[in-house]
């Protein structure tokens, strides 16, 4: 199966800076700014979970870097799973990843509203206004991405710059304001250390989801064999460092118990360090971060169903694009689902709503992650010519560890989330059966085989790169 390309390297929309911004921007979003509140009930033991998650995320980043370099196809985890295991597994991963994208976007929009409450208190006390605001942000980002992939990429670069450097400054300078007495008991939960670390790890992975972002719009990436690996690895390593330092600072300045009750933990910590001005700067940074992550993930929520529809395993309307190349049907349908999900849980508190959504989105993302790691191992066996044999042992060990890490984190999501996620994944089977039934109804056209006549002119013909399968 040859990688398909809808654009040439000269005209592709995303270069190295935009692809890296997509990775960093999709990772540094709602997770790092609201997650200290979710982890506060576990105490400093959650920092151990963060460290383990960082290692697991880097392992997964190396898997996606290798696969992205070898198979620069739109679809990311879906494309690799389908190539390795066939249509049905590919469909299941596209279905799960698509669910994760729009459920996660509902969580990001919720976090955006939570930080907006620093300036507009109504959204924290009026659930209807909060839901309408979150939905409004979703549809603004949808409109940006319907305008085109490059427009979404430019927005991503701007928001990444705005949010990254203030966050980096807080993570480094904030170390001088840390007080050891603020950390409290190492394990503040009522569980064992192993249980607390496992449960916290499922929450911390939310902050790293998006490490594969550069692989999803691969055919819209310039020089994908170089750009995808570099943007994936650099983006993941830099983000992991900022995450761990930032969370450590929040716990050390604010205290894990206070962080658990905060609607804007980074802003509250900044107020203690630098007064109200510092709080305002971090709040603006958080708003840019969540809006940028929402924009980046909405870009991806259209790419996955588009790639699957093009391969005949998703309904054909998802294959439609605008003149600028944006898969508008997937974007719009996904945002409709986000709207429904936000209003379905509009009566819950912002933090409880956020926690439920990130666990569900994390679970439905972990399954494609696990299959992507397994796909690399399978492709080592079935497509050896595509890989470097001298690096086989190292790559196989990395893929195996990434697969094991994914399974461990799935287990830490909790029985209720695993059950609901499993039911959502199984809900895609009727769609797959319908697509197969539709395919079977199509009349089969027999194309006569014309023997090729070897000529000098025929020998000079070359098939353009990326055309066909």
Secondary structure, 3 states (H helix, E strand, C coil): CCCCCCCCCCCCCECHHHHHHHHHHHHCCHHHHHHHHHHCCCCCHHHHHHHHHHHHHHHHHHHHHHHHHHCCCCCCHHHHHHHHHCHHHHHHHHHHHHHHHHHHHHHHHHHHHHHHCCCCCHHHHCHHHHHHHHHHHHHHHHHHHHCCHHHHHHHHHHHHHHHHHHHHHHHHHHHHHCCHHHCCCCCCCCCCHHHHHHHHHHHHHHHHCCCCHHHHCHHHECCHHHHHHHHHHHHHHHHHHHHHHHHHHHHHHHCHHHHHCCCCHHHHHHHHHHHHHHHHHHHHHHHHHHHHHHHHHHHHHHHHHHHHHHCCCCCHHHHCCCCCCCCHHHHHHHHHHHHHHHHHCCCCCHHHHHHHHHHHHHHHHHHHHHHHHHHHHHHHHHCHHHCCHHHHHHHHHHHHHHHHHHHHHHHCCCHHHHHHHHHHHHCCHHHHHHHHHHHHHCCCCCCCCCCCCCCHHHHHCCCCCCCCC
